[in-house]
Amino acid sequence: MTKRIEEIADECRTIHGRGFGTGNISEPEETFDYEKFAELIIRECLSYISSGDLDFAKFMIKGSFGIE
């Protein structure tokens, strides 16, 4: 996974206090917002495309997300 994908994924993780949703008070729980993850990736791709230079956009998208 590329560094940029990890950064985006980190923005989608939430750590809840102990016992959130499980009743187990010994460990905090982490949730992941998949919808937000997809939205952030799409927003990043759109930001490259909005430059108007599609070759640049392709290059940046491939580099950011590790696509060959």
N, CA, C and O atoms as a Tinker XYZ file with bonds, in Angstrom:
   272  protein
     1  N      0.848000   -1.171000    0.000000    73     2
     2  CA     0.000000    0.000000    0.000000    64     1     3
     3  C      0.898000    1.240000    0.000000    63     2     4     5
     4  O      1.894000    1.292000    0.721000    81     3
     5  N      0.542000    2.223000   -0.804000    73     3     6
     6  CA     1.372000    3.421000   -0.871000    64     5     7
     7  C      1.185000    4.285000    0.373000    63     6     8     9
     8  O      0.213000    4.148000    1.116000    81     7
     9  N      2.144000    5.170000    0.569000    73     7    10
    10  CA     2.085000    6.076000    1.718000    64     9    11
    11  C      0.819000    6.930000    1.672000    63    10    12    13
    12  O      0.186000    7.159000    2.703000    81    11
    13  N      0.450000    7.402000    0.479000    73    11    14
    14  CA    -0.727000    8.264000    0.349000    64    13    15
    15  C     -2.004000    7.512000    0.699000    63    14    16    17
    16  O     -2.886000    8.067000    1.354000    81    15
    17  N     -2.115000    6.253000    0.272000    73    15    18
    18  CA    -3.296000    5.467000    0.639000    64    17    19
    19  C     -3.352000    5.290000    2.145000    63    18    20    21
    20  O     -4.430000    5.377000    2.734000    81    19
    21  N     -2.220000    5.044000    2.776000    73    19    22
    22  CA    -2.175000    4.913000    4.244000    64    21    23
    23  C     -2.631000    6.204000    4.914000    63    22    24    25
    24  O     -3.372000    6.167000    5.896000    81    23
    25  N     -2.190000    7.348000    4.385000    73    23    26
    26  CA    -2.594000    8.636000    4.960000    64    25    27
    27  C     -4.107000    8.830000    4.848000    63    26    28    29
    28  O     -4.756000    9.278000    5.793000    81    27
    29  N     -4.654000    8.492000    3.695000    73    27    30
    30  CA    -6.097000    8.621000    3.511000    64    29    31
    31  C     -6.832000    7.654000    4.444000    63    30    32    33
    32  O     -7.835000    8.019000    5.058000    81    31
    33  N     -6.336000    6.437000    4.544000    73    31    34
    34  CA    -6.956000    5.443000    5.435000    64    33    35
    35  C     -6.936000    5.923000    6.887000    63    34    36    37
    36  O     -7.902000    5.722000    7.622000    81    35
    37  N     -5.845000    6.552000    7.294000    73    35    38
    38  CA    -5.763000    7.069000    8.666000    64    37    39
    39  C     -6.845000    8.106000    8.948000    63    38    40    41
    40  O     -7.346000    8.198000   10.068000    81    39
    41  N     -7.201000    8.883000    7.933000    73    39    42
    42  CA    -8.258000    9.879000    8.102000    64    41    43
    43  C     -9.628000    9.235000    8.293000    63    42    44    45
    44  O    -10.567000    9.887000    8.749000    81    43
    45  N     -9.739000    7.963000    7.945000    73    43    46
    46  CA   -11.029000    7.266000    7.992000    64    45    47
    47  C    -11.180000    6.373000    9.219000    63    46    48    49
    48  O    -12.225000    5.752000    9.416000    81    47
    49  N    -10.148000    6.309000   10.034000    73    47    50
    50  CA   -10.191000    5.482000   11.248000    64    49    51
    51  C    -10.604000    6.332000   12.446000    63    50    52    53
    52  O    -10.193000    7.483000   12.590000    81    51
    53  N    -11.421000    5.735000   13.293000    73    51    54
    54  CA   -11.831000    6.395000   14.525000    64    53    55
    55  C    -11.649000    5.410000   15.674000    63    54    56    57
    56  O    -12.112000    4.272000   15.605000    81    55
    57  N    -10.976000    5.851000   16.722000    73    55    58
    58  CA   -10.823000    5.039000   17.923000    64    57    59
    59  C    -11.885000    5.497000   18.924000    63    58    60    61
    60  O    -11.979000    6.675000   19.267000    81    59
    61  N    -12.674000    4.535000   19.376000    73    59    62
    62  CA   -13.733000    4.844000   20.326000    64    61    63
    63  C    -13.282000    4.419000   21.716000    63    62    64    65
    64  O    -12.414000    3.562000   21.877000    81    63
    65  N    -13.882000    5.029000   22.691000    73    63    66
    66  CA   -13.555000    4.699000   24.075000    64    65    67
    67  C    -13.802000    3.241000   24.392000    63    66    68    69
    68  O    -14.421000    2.517000   23.611000    81    67
    69  N    -13.336000    2.835000   25.493000    73    67    70
    70  CA   -13.466000    1.435000   25.906000    64    69    71
    71  C    -14.921000    1.010000   25.960000    63    70    72    73
    72  O    -15.788000    1.724000   26.464000    81    71
    73  N    -15.156000   -0.181000   25.422000    73    71    74
    74  CA   -16.478000   -0.774000   25.490000    64    73    75
    75  C    -17.447000   -0.303000   24.428000    63    74    76    77
    76  O    -18.611000   -0.705000   24.448000    81    75
    77  N    -17.009000    0.537000   23.498000    73    75    78
    78  CA   -17.897000    1.039000   22.450000    64    77    79
    79  C    -18.439000   -0.132000   21.644000    63    78    80    81
    80  O    -17.685000   -0.822000   20.958000    81    79
    81  N    -19.729000   -0.352000   21.725000    73    79    82
    82  CA   -20.402000   -1.342000   20.899000    64    81    83
    83  C    -20.184000   -2.797000   21.275000    63    82    84    85
    84  O    -20.897000   -3.663000   20.769000    81    83
    85  N    -19.229000   -3.096000   22.139000    73    83    86
    86  CA   -18.934000   -4.497000   22.436000    64    85    87
    87  C    -19.303000   -4.892000   23.853000    63    86    88    89
    88  O    -19.525000   -6.069000   24.140000    81    87
    89  N    -19.368000   -3.933000   24.714000    73    87    90
    90  CA   -19.597000   -4.258000   26.112000    64    89    91
    91  C    -18.321000   -4.673000   26.827000    63    90    92    93
    92  O    -18.326000   -4.847000   28.045000    81    91
    93  N    -17.235000   -4.832000   26.090000    73    91    94
    94  CA   -15.949000   -5.200000   26.666000    64    93    95
    95  C    -15.216000   -3.916000   27.036000    63    94    96    97
    96  O    -14.819000   -3.149000   26.159000    81    95
    97  N    -15.038000   -3.686000   28.320000    73    95    98
    98  CA   -14.435000   -2.433000   28.757000    64    97    99
    99  C    -12.909000   -2.470000   28.775000    63    98   100   101
   100  O    -12.275000   -1.483000   29.149000    81    99
   101  N    -12.311000   -3.590000   28.377000    73    99   102
   102  CA   -10.854000   -3.685000   28.466000    64   101   103
   103  C    -10.125000   -3.070000   27.273000    63   102   104   105
   104  O     -8.980000   -2.643000   27.417000    81   103
   105  N    -10.752000   -3.014000   26.108000    73   103   106
   106  CA   -10.056000   -2.542000   24.917000    64   105   107
   107  C    -10.851000   -1.470000   24.176000    63   106   108   109
   108  O    -12.068000   -1.593000   24.038000    81   107
   109  N    -10.175000   -0.409000   23.693000    73   107   110
   110  CA   -10.855000    0.542000   22.818000    64   109   111
   111  C    -11.149000   -0.120000   21.470000    63   110   112   113
   112  O    -10.491000   -1.091000   21.098000    81   111
   113  N    -12.114000    0.392000   20.755000    73   111   114
   114  CA   -12.490000   -0.182000   19.471000    64   113   115
   115  C    -12.220000    0.809000   18.353000    63   114   116   117
   116  O    -12.442000    2.010000   18.508000    81   115
   117  N    -11.742000    0.304000   17.230000    73   115   118
   118  CA   -11.483000    1.138000   16.056000    64   117   119
   119  C    -12.537000    0.832000   14.994000    63   118   120   121
   120  O    -12.862000   -0.328000   14.742000    81   119
   121  N    -13.062000    1.883000   14.378000    73   119   122
   122  CA   -13.962000    1.694000   13.244000    64   121   123
   123  C    -13.337000    2.356000   12.022000    63   122   124   125
   124  O    -12.491000    3.243000   12.139000    81   123
   125  N    -13.768000    1.909000   10.855000    73   123   126
   126  CA   -13.246000    2.430000    9.592000    64   125   127
   127  C    -14.422000    2.840000    8.730000    63   126   128   129
   128  O    -15.353000    2.061000    8.524000    81   127
   129  N    -14.378000    4.073000    8.221000    73   127   130
   130  CA   -15.457000    4.614000    7.396000    64   129   131
   131  C    -15.100000    4.398000    5.921000    63   130   132   133
   132  O    -14.379000    5.197000    5.324000    81   131
   133  N    -15.611000    3.316000    5.347000    73   131   134
   134  CA   -15.302000    2.962000    3.966000    64   133   135
   135  C    -15.842000    3.983000    2.972000    63   134   136   137
   136  O    -15.205000    4.254000    1.954000    81   135
   137  N    -16.995000    4.541000    3.253000    73   135   138
   138  CA   -17.573000    5.546000    2.362000    64   137   139
   139  C    -16.684000    6.789000    2.301000    63   138   140   141
   140  O    -16.448000    7.335000    1.224000    81   139
   141  N    -16.195000    7.231000    3.457000    73   139   142
   142  CA   -15.298000    8.388000    3.498000    64   141   143
   143  C    -13.999000    8.075000    2.752000    63   142   144   145
   144  O    -13.464000    8.932000    2.049000    81   143
   145  N    -13.493000    6.846000    2.904000    73   143   146
   146  CA   -12.271000    6.424000    2.224000    64   145   147
   147  C    -12.428000    6.558000    0.709000    63   146   148   149
   148  O    -11.570000    7.136000    0.042000    81   147
   149  N    -13.515000    6.027000    0.176000    73   147   150
   150  CA   -13.768000    6.116000   -1.266000    64   149   151
   151  C    -13.904000    7.570000   -1.699000    63   150   152   153
   152  O    -13.366000    7.967000   -2.732000    81   151
   153  N    -14.622000    8.362000   -0.911000    73   151   154
   154  CA   -14.821000    9.774000   -1.246000    64   153   155
   155  C    -13.495000   10.525000   -1.294000    63   154   156   157
   156  O    -13.272000   11.321000   -2.205000    81   155
   157  N    -12.620000   10.285000   -0.332000    73   155   158
   158  CA   -11.336000   10.981000   -0.299000    64   157   159
   159  C    -10.452000   10.598000   -1.483000    63   158   160   161
   160  O     -9.747000   11.445000   -2.031000    81   159
   161  N    -10.486000    9.332000   -1.878000    73   159   162
   162  CA    -9.709000    8.914000   -3.041000    64   161   163
   163  C    -10.249000    9.588000   -4.298000    63   162   164   165
   164  O     -9.478000   10.088000   -5.117000    81   163
   165  N    -11.564000    9.601000   -4.449000    73   163   166
   166  CA   -12.163000   10.235000   -5.625000    64   165   167
   167  C    -11.858000   11.729000   -5.646000    63   166   168   169
   168  O    -11.537000   12.281000   -6.698000    81   167
   169  N    -11.956000   12.382000   -4.500000    73   167   170
   170  CA   -11.637000   13.821000   -4.438000    64   169   171
   171  C    -10.197000   14.097000   -4.862000    63   170   172   173
   172  O     -9.922000   15.056000   -5.584000    81   171
   173  N     -9.284000   13.243000   -4.403000    73   171   174
   174  CA    -7.881000   13.439000   -4.767000    64   173   175
   175  C     -7.690000   13.270000   -6.282000    63   174   176   177
   176  O     -6.992000   14.064000   -6.914000    81   175
   177  N     -8.304000   12.248000   -6.850000    73   175   178
   178  CA    -8.211000   12.040000   -8.302000    64   177   179
   179  C     -8.794000   13.234000   -9.053000    63   178   180   181
   180  O     -8.207000   13.700000  -10.029000    81   179
   181  N     -9.940000   13.727000   -8.604000    73   179   182
   182  CA   -10.569000   14.879000   -9.260000    64   181   183
   183  C     -9.698000   16.124000   -9.167000    63   182   184   185
   184  O     -9.685000   16.944000  -10.085000    81   183
   185  N     -8.966000   16.269000   -8.057000    73   183   186
   186  CA    -8.107000   17.444000   -7.923000    64   185   187
   187  C     -7.004000   17.426000   -8.973000    63   186   188   189
   188  O     -6.617000   18.481000   -9.477000    81   187
   189  N     -6.492000   16.247000   -9.312000    73   187   190
   190  CA    -5.474000   16.145000  -10.365000    64   189   191
   191  C     -6.090000   16.420000  -11.730000    63   190   192   193
   192  O     -5.495000   17.116000  -12.552000    81   191
   193  N     -7.275000   15.879000  -11.974000    73   191   194
   194  CA    -7.941000   16.058000  -13.262000    64   193   195
   195  C     -8.298000   17.518000  -13.495000    63   194   196   197
   196  O     -8.265000   17.991000  -14.631000    81   195
   197  N     -8.634000   18.230000  -12.438000    73   195   198
   198  CA    -9.042000   19.635000  -12.590000    64   197   199
   199  C     -7.899000   20.533000  -13.057000    63   198   200   201
   200  O     -8.130000   21.678000  -13.446000    81   199
   201  N     -6.668000   20.022000  -13.019000    73   199   202
   202  CA    -5.536000   20.810000  -13.517000    64   201   203
   203  C     -5.662000   21.040000  -15.021000    63   202   204   205
   204  O     -5.055000   21.963000  -15.563000    81   203
   205  N     -6.453000   20.196000  -15.698000    73   203   206
   206  CA    -6.638000   20.331000  -17.133000    64   205   207
   207  C     -5.627000   19.555000  -17.953000    63   206   208   209
   208  O     -5.821000   19.373000  -19.155000    81   207
   209  N     -4.555000   19.095000  -17.334000    73   207   210
   210  CA    -3.516000   18.341000  -18.029000    64   209   211
   211  C     -3.729000   16.862000  -17.703000    63   210   212   213
   212  O     -3.321000   16.384000  -16.645000    81   211
   213  N     -4.368000   16.151000  -18.620000    73   211   214
   214  CA    -4.722000   14.757000  -18.344000    64   213   215
   215  C     -3.511000   13.846000  -18.221000    63   214   216   217
   216  O     -3.554000   12.865000  -17.479000    81   215
   217  N     -2.431000   14.150000  -18.933000    73   215   218
   218  CA    -1.214000   13.340000  -18.782000    64   217   219
   219  C     -0.649000   13.506000  -17.367000    63   218   220   221
   220  O     -0.218000   12.538000  -16.741000    81   219
   221  N     -0.659000   14.748000  -16.876000    73   219   222
   222  CA    -0.223000   15.004000  -15.490000    64   221   223
   223  C     -1.133000   14.281000  -14.508000    63   222   224   225
   224  O     -0.654000   13.673000  -13.551000    81   223
   225  N     -2.444000   14.340000  -14.737000    73   223   226
   226  CA    -3.409000   13.692000  -13.854000    64   225   227
   227  C     -3.160000   12.185000  -13.803000    63   226   228   229
   228  O     -3.139000   11.593000  -12.724000    81   227
   229  N     -2.974000   11.574000  -14.959000    73   227   230
   230  CA    -2.697000   10.134000  -14.999000    64   229   231
   231  C     -1.429000    9.802000  -14.223000    63   230   232   233
   232  O     -1.397000    8.850000  -13.443000    81   231
   233  N     -0.385000   10.597000  -14.445000    73   231   234
   234  CA     0.891000   10.378000  -13.768000    64   233   235
   235  C      0.727000   10.471000  -12.250000    63   234   236   237
   236  O      1.229000    9.621000  -11.514000    81   235
   237  N      0.027000   11.502000  -11.788000    73   235   238
   238  CA    -0.143000   11.707000  -10.349000    64   237   239
   239  C     -1.018000   10.630000   -9.711000    63   238   240   241
   240  O     -0.716000   10.146000   -8.621000    81   239
   241  N     -2.090000   10.261000  -10.383000    73   239   242
   242  CA    -2.974000    9.221000   -9.847000    64   241   243
   243  C     -2.234000    7.895000   -9.757000    63   242   244   245
   244  O     -2.311000    7.202000   -8.743000    81   243
   245  N     -1.525000    7.548000  -10.812000    73   243   246
   246  CA    -0.749000    6.296000  -10.784000    64   245   247
   247  C      0.289000    6.308000   -9.670000    63   246   248   249
   248  O      0.452000    5.316000   -8.958000    81   247
   249  N      0.990000    7.426000   -9.517000    73   247   250
   250  CA     2.014000    7.521000   -8.478000    64   249   251
   251  C      1.448000    7.510000   -7.076000    63   250   252   253
   252  O      1.987000    6.854000   -6.185000    81   251
   253  N      0.364000    8.235000   -6.880000    73   251   254
   254  CA    -0.235000    8.322000   -5.538000    64   253   255
   255  C     -0.788000    7.000000   -5.056000    63   254   256   257
   256  O     -0.743000    6.690000   -3.866000    81   255
   257  N     -1.315000    6.215000   -5.998000    73   255   258
   258  CA    -2.000000    4.994000   -5.602000    64   257   259
   259  C     -1.289000    3.713000   -6.031000    63   258   260   261
   260  O     -1.850000    2.621000   -5.936000    81   259
   261  N     -0.041000    3.856000   -6.508000    73   259   262
   262  CA     0.780000    2.697000   -6.804000    64   261   263
   263  C      0.286000    1.856000   -7.959000    63   262   264   265
   264  O      0.387000    0.630000   -7.932000    81   263
   265  N     -0.253000    2.517000   -8.981000    73   263   266
   266  CA    -0.763000    1.803000  -10.139000    64   265   267
   267  C      0.275000    1.899000  -11.258000    63   266   268   269
   268  O      0.815000    2.972000  -11.524000    81   267
   269  N      0.543000    0.781000  -11.900000    73   267   270
   270  CA     1.511000    0.779000  -13.002000    64   269   271
   271  C      0.832000    0.727000  -14.341000    63   270   272
   272  O      1.503000    0.719000  -15.373000    81   271
